[in-house]
Amino acid sequence: MLPRAASSMPPPPNPSPYFPPARVTLPSGLEILRTFSGAVIFLEILFGTIVWILVASTQVPLPLLQGWVMFVAVTAWFLSIVFLSVFLFGYANRIAVNWNQADFIFHGATFVFYFGAFLLQAATTSLHHFPRKFNSTVQERILTGHEYNISIAASIFAFATAVCYGFSTALALRRWRLNNS
């Protein structure tokens, strides 16, 4: 028989698991909008909304190209609103995540997708002079004059949005490196 002090049973596990504290260098609440990162995220949302409206206002002559542009614009717009809301409502301090790394990964991936969407929108714009139907006797262009102008504006705003995401990626990388060194 074992003495009372020496038990063959391990002690019960600690009921409260350990979660590391969240690593956040951006402020919470409305203070996020006073930083460069918050202002750029606001511009991403604004320009992304304009891209979304401009592409949706055309007849979408090339659904494969412009469908991807719409997918990227809507998805990035929604995720940027969620990302900004996490900081606006103070959830970043409650969720144990390395927010500098998450910020870098989110903005870096979104920059790549948005730059690709810009290239596809610019390609759609450059095809405006080609006929819609090659076998038809009536030579109707892919984009009318009005749609061509809207497509140019969508290309410009898609580029501006991609630049904003690239700038956010650079800011996030800087914060991540400063926090890890």
URZISUL-V110379 format. One record per backbone hydrogen bond with DSSP energy under -0.5 kcal/mol. NH is the residue of the N-H (numbers start at 1). CO is the residue of the C=O. If there is no record, write none. Layout:
nh->NH co->CO
nh->NH co->CO
This chain:
nh->7 co->5
nh->17 co->15
nh->19 co->17
nh->23 co->97
nh->24 co->22
nh->29 co->87
nh->31 co->28
nh->32 co->29
nh->33 co->30
nh->34 co->31
nh->35 co->32
nh->38 co->32
nh->39 co->35
nh->40 co->36
nh->41 co->37
nh->42 co->38
nh->43 co->39
nh->44 co->40
nh->45 co->41
nh->46 co->42
nh->47 co->43
nh->48 co->44
nh->49 co->45
nh->50 co->46
nh->51 co->47
nh->52 co->48
nh->53 co->49
nh->54 co->50
nh->55 co->51
nh->56 co->52
nh->57 co->53
nh->58 co->55
nh->63 co->61
nh->66 co->62
nh->67 co->63
nh->68 co->64
nh->69 co->65
nh->70 co->66
nh->71 co->67
nh->72 co->68
nh->73 co->69
nh->74 co->70
nh->75 co->71
nh->76 co->72
nh->77 co->73
nh->78 co->74
nh->79 co->75
nh->80 co->76
nh->81 co->77
nh->82 co->78
nh->83 co->79
nh->84 co->80
nh->85 co->81
nh->86 co->82
nh->87 co->83
nh->88 co->84
nh->89 co->85
nh->90 co->87
nh->91 co->86
nh->92 co->86
nh->93 co->90
nh->94 co->91
nh->95 co->91
nh->96 co->94
nh->97 co->95
nh->99 co->23
nh->99 co->97
nh->100 co->23
nh->102 co->98
nh->103 co->99
nh->104 co->100
nh->105 co->101
nh->106 co->102
nh->107 co->103
nh->108 co->104
nh->109 co->105
nh->110 co->106
nh->111 co->107
nh->112 co->108
nh->113 co->109
nh->114 co->110
nh->115 co->111
nh->116 co->112
nh->117 co->113
nh->118 co->114
nh->119 co->115
nh->120 co->116
nh->121 co->117
nh->122 co->118
nh->123 co->119
nh->124 co->120
nh->125 co->121
nh->126 co->122
nh->127 co->123
nh->127 co->124
nh->128 co->125
nh->130 co->127
nh->132 co->140
nh->139 co->137
nh->140 co->138
nh->142 co->130
nh->143 co->128
nh->148 co->144
nh->149 co->145
nh->150 co->146
nh->151 co->147
nh->152 co->148
nh->153 co->149
nh->154 co->150
nh->155 co->151
nh->156 co->152
nh->157 co->153
nh->158 co->154
nh->159 co->155
nh->160 co->156
nh->161 co->157
nh->162 co->158
nh->163 co->159
nh->164 co->160
nh->165 co->161
nh->166 co->162
nh->167 co->163
nh->168 co->164
nh->169 co->165
nh->170 co->166
nh->171 co->167
nh->172 co->168
nh->173 co->169
nh->174 co->170
nh->175 co->171
nh->176 co->172
nh->177 co->173
nh->178 co->174
nh->179 co->175
nh->180 co->176
nh->181 co->177
